[in-house]
């Protein structure tokens, strides 16, 4: 009887603690929601963007297929400048910009150039794309943003994952075309990574991956550069507007920094180097994948000619 009573008390104690934890988490989400601006969440559209959230923190936020649109949607059913969101007195209204395939809210087409006030959970159809509107302070804003961020973040390194790379690269490529600026893709991977795993164990390999991502993210790239783990021991860095010489200098700085960094796992120092391949957008390139192929070939040239070096695609 006494033993069972103790177990009951332990169970109640554990339940109480769990309730407190859930309550605290819920309170935190409510506090975050209270600061959350109104937003749009994509429900139907390009696979990589479904679930993505756009906060509406300023007026005249244009939705369209043009890379300069504030909410860029890469779908032919969407006009270049399809519609826009307008804020006034705490309310958000939607204005169709005389789009080809119209703008529909909750199944009803809105009149071009006439503001339509949005309310919480309104569904907005832009061409074939469907968004949901969330009003200011919606707790769903916090939940959906967290879920989407997790889906595009590499759990080990904390940087963007391959899915995020495949979603972001076409957007940046089109932006570079429109603005007439350089698009650079840098691919690099860890030299003899299998040897690290075989010699020191997979936990050491995970440490090296996470440490490389941390060093590069915190010390070697700018805030507007896009850095991702492309898979396995391979990483990608996208640069917009960097002249070729500057991009090559950035690559060499990354290579040299990793070579000189102390990687120490469980008291053991491990020598780590990386090989890098760089490619720039050419006028004849139809999509960013052409740049990717050249960067990948340049990377393997670095690997096959001695490793721990930078190669530039022709």
C-alpha positions as CSV (number, residue, x, y, z in Angstrom):
1,X,0.0,0.0,0.0
2,X,2.7,2.4,1.0
3,X,4.8,1.7,-2.1
4,X,1.8,2.2,-4.4
5,X,1.0,5.4,-2.6
6,X,4.5,6.6,-3.3
7,X,4.1,5.8,-7.0
8,X,0.8,7.6,-7.1
9,X,2.4,10.7,-5.6
10,X,5.3,10.4,-8.1
11,X,2.8,10.1,-10.9
12,X,0.8,13.1,-9.7
13,X,4.0,15.1,-9.3
14,X,5.1,14.2,-12.8
15,X,1.6,15.1,-14.2
16,X,1.8,18.4,-12.3
17,X,5.2,19.2,-13.7
18,X,4.1,18.3,-17.2
19,X,1.0,20.5,-16.8
20,X,3.3,23.4,-15.7
21,X,5.6,22.8,-18.6
22,X,2.7,22.8,-21.1
23,X,1.2,25.8,-19.5
24,X,4.5,27.8,-19.6
25,X,4.9,26.8,-23.3
26,X,1.4,27.9,-24.1
27,X,1.9,31.2,-22.2
28,X,5.1,31.8,-24.2
29,X,3.3,31.2,-27.4
30,X,0.5,33.6,-26.4
31,X,3.1,36.3,-25.5
32,X,4.8,35.8,-28.9
33,X,1.5,35.9,-30.6
34,X,0.7,39.2,-29.0
35,X,3.6,40.7,-30.8
36,X,3.0,38.9,-34.1
37,X,2.0,41.2,-37.0
38,X,-0.7,40.2,-39.4
39,X,0.5,37.7,-42.0
40,X,-0.2,35.5,-45.0
41,X,0.4,31.7,-45.0
42,X,0.6,29.8,-48.3
43,X,-1.8,26.8,-48.3
44,X,-1.6,25.8,-51.9
45,X,1.3,26.6,-54.3
46,X,4.9,25.5,-55.1
47,X,5.8,22.6,-52.9
48,X,8.8,24.3,-51.3
49,X,6.7,27.3,-50.3
50,X,3.6,25.6,-48.9
51,X,3.4,26.6,-45.2
52,X,5.7,29.7,-45.7
53,X,4.6,32.8,-43.9
54,X,5.0,36.4,-44.8
55,X,4.5,39.0,-42.0
56,X,2.7,42.2,-43.1
57,X,4.7,44.9,-41.3
58,X,4.3,47.7,-43.8
59,X,1.7,48.9,-46.4
60,X,1.7,48.3,-50.1
61,X,3.1,44.8,-50.0
62,X,2.8,43.5,-53.5
63,X,2.1,39.8,-54.3
64,X,3.3,38.7,-57.7
65,X,5.5,36.7,-60.1
66,X,8.0,39.5,-60.5
67,X,11.2,38.8,-58.4
68,X,10.9,42.3,-57.0
69,X,7.4,41.6,-55.6
70,X,7.4,41.7,-51.8
71,X,5.7,38.3,-51.8
72,X,7.3,36.5,-54.7
73,X,5.4,33.5,-56.2
74,X,7.0,31.5,-59.0
75,X,3.8,30.4,-60.8
76,X,2.6,31.3,-64.3
77,X,-1.0,31.7,-63.1
78,X,0.1,34.7,-61.0
79,X,0.6,38.1,-62.7
80,X,3.9,39.9,-62.3
81,X,2.2,42.4,-60.0
82,X,-1.0,40.6,-59.1
83,X,-2.4,42.3,-56.0
84,X,-1.2,44.3,-53.0
85,X,-1.8,44.4,-49.2
86,X,-2.6,47.8,-47.7
87,X,-2.5,48.7,-44.0
88,X,-4.5,51.5,-42.5
89,X,-5.6,52.1,-38.9
90,X,-4.7,48.5,-37.9
91,X,-6.8,46.9,-40.7
92,X,-5.4,45.1,-43.7
93,X,-7.1,45.4,-47.1
94,X,-6.4,43.6,-50.4
95,X,-6.4,45.3,-53.8
96,X,-6.4,43.5,-57.1
97,X,-4.0,45.2,-59.5
98,X,-6.0,44.4,-62.6
99,X,-4.5,40.9,-62.7
100,X,-5.1,38.4,-65.6
101,X,-6.4,35.6,-63.4
102,X,-8.2,37.7,-60.8
103,X,-8.0,37.8,-57.0
104,X,-10.6,35.8,-55.0
105,X,-11.4,36.0,-51.3
106,X,-13.4,33.2,-49.7
107,X,-14.7,32.2,-53.1
108,X,-15.8,35.6,-54.3
109,X,-13.8,37.7,-56.9
110,X,-12.9,41.1,-55.6
111,X,-13.2,44.2,-57.9
112,X,-9.9,45.5,-59.4
113,X,-8.4,48.5,-57.7
114,X,-11.0,48.4,-55.0
115,X,-9.8,47.7,-51.4
116,X,-11.3,44.6,-49.8
117,X,-10.9,44.5,-46.0
118,X,-9.5,41.1,-44.7
119,X,-10.6,39.3,-41.6
120,X,-8.9,36.5,-39.7
121,X,-8.7,33.1,-41.6
122,X,-9.8,34.6,-44.9
123,X,-8.7,32.4,-47.8
124,X,-7.2,34.4,-50.7
125,X,-6.8,32.8,-54.2
126,X,-4.2,34.5,-56.4
127,X,-4.2,32.8,-59.8
128,X,-3.9,29.1,-58.7
129,X,-2.2,30.0,-55.4
130,X,-4.1,30.0,-52.1
131,X,-3.1,32.0,-49.0
132,X,-4.7,32.3,-45.6
133,X,-4.8,35.7,-43.8
134,X,-4.0,35.7,-40.1
135,X,-4.8,38.9,-38.2
136,X,-2.5,40.6,-35.8
137,X,-1.8,38.6,-32.6
138,X,-3.0,35.3,-33.9
139,X,-1.4,32.4,-32.0
140,X,-1.5,30.4,-35.3
141,X,1.1,32.9,-36.7
142,X,3.6,31.6,-34.2
143,X,2.7,27.9,-34.7
144,X,2.8,28.0,-38.5
145,X,6.1,30.0,-38.6
146,X,7.7,27.5,-36.2
147,X,6.6,24.5,-38.2
148,X,7.8,26.0,-41.6
149,X,11.1,27.1,-40.2
150,X,11.7,23.6,-38.8
151,X,11.0,22.1,-42.3
152,X,13.6,24.3,-43.9
153,X,16.3,24.1,-41.2
154,X,19.0,21.4,-40.9
155,X,18.6,20.0,-37.4
156,X,22.3,19.3,-36.9
157,X,23.9,22.6,-38.1
158,X,21.0,25.0,-37.6
159,X,21.5,26.5,-41.1
160,X,19.2,26.1,-44.1
161,X,18.7,22.6,-45.5
162,X,18.7,21.3,-49.1
163,X,14.9,21.9,-49.4
164,X,15.5,25.6,-48.5
165,X,18.3,25.8,-51.0
166,X,16.1,24.4,-53.8
167,X,13.4,26.9,-52.9
168,X,15.7,30.0,-52.5
169,X,18.1,29.5,-55.4
170,X,15.6,30.1,-58.2
171,X,14.2,33.2,-56.4
172,X,17.7,34.7,-56.1
173,X,18.6,33.7,-59.6
174,X,15.6,35.6,-61.0
175,X,16.3,38.6,-58.9
176,X,19.9,38.7,-60.2
177,X,18.6,38.6,-63.8
178,X,16.1,41.4,-63.1
179,X,18.6,43.6,-61.3
180,X,21.5,42.8,-63.7
181,X,23.8,41.7,-60.9
182,X,26.2,38.8,-60.4
183,X,24.8,35.5,-59.1
184,X,27.5,33.3,-57.6
185,X,27.2,29.7,-56.3
186,X,29.9,28.3,-54.1
187,X,29.9,24.6,-53.3
188,X,32.2,23.0,-50.8
189,X,32.6,19.8,-48.8
190,X,34.8,18.3,-46.2
191,X,38.0,16.6,-47.3
192,X,38.2,12.9,-46.3
193,X,35.1,13.1,-44.2
194,X,34.7,9.3,-44.2
195,X,38.1,9.0,-42.6
196,X,37.0,11.4,-39.8
197,X,33.9,9.2,-39.1
198,X,35.9,6.0,-39.3
199,X,38.8,7.2,-37.1
200,X,36.9,9.3,-34.5
201,X,33.3,8.1,-34.8
202,X,30.1,9.5,-36.2
203,X,29.6,11.9,-33.2
204,X,32.9,13.5,-34.1
205,X,31.8,13.8,-37.7
206,X,28.6,15.5,-36.5
207,X,30.7,17.9,-34.4
208,X,32.8,18.8,-37.4
209,X,29.7,19.5,-39.5
210,X,28.1,21.7,-36.8
211,X,31.4,23.5,-36.1
212,X,32.1,24.4,-39.7
213,X,28.6,25.7,-40.1
214,X,29.0,27.8,-36.9
215,X,32.4,29.3,-38.0
216,X,31.2,30.2,-41.4
217,X,27.9,31.6,-40.3
218,X,29.2,33.7,-37.5
219,X,32.6,34.9,-38.9
220,X,32.8,34.6,-42.7
221,X,29.5,35.6,-44.5
222,X,27.3,38.6,-44.7
223,X,23.7,38.8,-43.5
224,X,22.2,38.7,-47.0
225,X,24.3,35.7,-48.2
226,X,22.3,32.4,-48.3
227,X,24.1,29.5,-46.6
228,X,22.8,25.9,-46.6
229,X,23.8,22.4,-45.9
230,X,23.3,20.7,-49.3
231,X,23.5,17.2,-48.0
232,X,25.9,14.9,-46.2
233,X,29.2,16.8,-45.8
234,X,28.4,19.3,-48.6
235,X,27.5,23.0,-48.2
236,X,26.4,25.7,-50.5
237,X,26.7,29.5,-50.4
238,X,24.8,31.8,-52.7
239,X,26.0,35.4,-53.2
240,X,24.2,38.2,-55.0
241,X,26.1,41.2,-56.4
242,X,29.6,40.1,-55.5
243,X,32.2,40.7,-58.3
244,X,34.0,37.5,-59.3
245,X,37.3,38.6,-57.7
246,X,35.5,39.4,-54.4
247,X,33.7,36.0,-54.5
248,X,37.0,34.2,-55.0
249,X,38.5,36.1,-52.1
250,X,35.6,35.1,-49.9
251,X,36.1,31.4,-50.9
252,X,39.8,31.5,-50.2
253,X,39.1,33.2,-46.8
254,X,36.6,30.4,-45.9
255,X,39.1,27.7,-47.0
256,X,42.0,29.2,-45.0
257,X,39.9,29.8,-41.9
258,X,38.6,26.2,-41.8
259,X,42.2,24.9,-42.3
260,X,43.4,27.0,-39.4
261,X,40.5,26.4,-37.1
262,X,41.1,24.0,-34.1
263,X,38.6,21.1,-34.2
264,X,38.8,19.4,-30.9
265,X,36.4,16.6,-30.0
266,X,36.7,14.8,-26.7
267,X,40.2,16.1,-26.2
268,X,41.4,15.0,-29.6
269,X,42.5,17.5,-32.2
270,X,41.4,16.7,-35.8
271,X,42.9,18.3,-38.9
272,X,40.0,19.5,-41.1
273,X,40.1,21.0,-44.6
274,X,37.5,21.7,-47.3
275,X,37.5,21.9,-51.1
276,X,35.5,24.6,-52.9
277,X,34.1,25.1,-56.3
278,X,32.7,28.4,-57.6
279,X,30.5,29.2,-60.6
280,X,29.0,32.4,-61.9
281,X,25.8,33.0,-63.9
282,X,26.3,33.2,-67.6
283,X,24.0,35.0,-70.0
284,X,23.2,31.8,-71.8
285,X,22.1,30.0,-68.6
286,X,18.3,29.3,-68.7
287,X,18.1,28.4,-65.0
288,X,20.2,28.4,-61.8
289,X,20.7,24.6,-62.3
290,X,23.3,25.4,-65.0
291,X,25.3,27.3,-62.4
292,X,24.9,24.5,-60.0
293,X,26.3,21.9,-62.4
294,X,29.4,24.1,-63.1
295,X,30.0,24.7,-59.4
296,X,29.7,21.0,-58.7
297,X,32.3,20.2,-61.4
298,X,34.6,22.9,-60.1
299,X,34.2,21.3,-56.6
300,X,35.2,17.9,-57.9
301,X,38.2,19.5,-59.7
302,X,39.4,20.8,-56.4
303,X,38.9,17.3,-54.9
304,X,40.7,15.6,-57.7
305,X,43.7,18.0,-57.9
306,X,44.8,17.7,-54.3
307,X,41.9,18.9,-52.1
308,X,42.0,21.9,-49.7
309,X,41.8,24.4,-52.6
310,X,39.4,26.6,-54.6
311,X,38.5,26.0,-58.2
312,X,36.6,28.4,-60.4
313,X,34.4,27.1,-63.2
314,X,35.0,28.4,-66.7
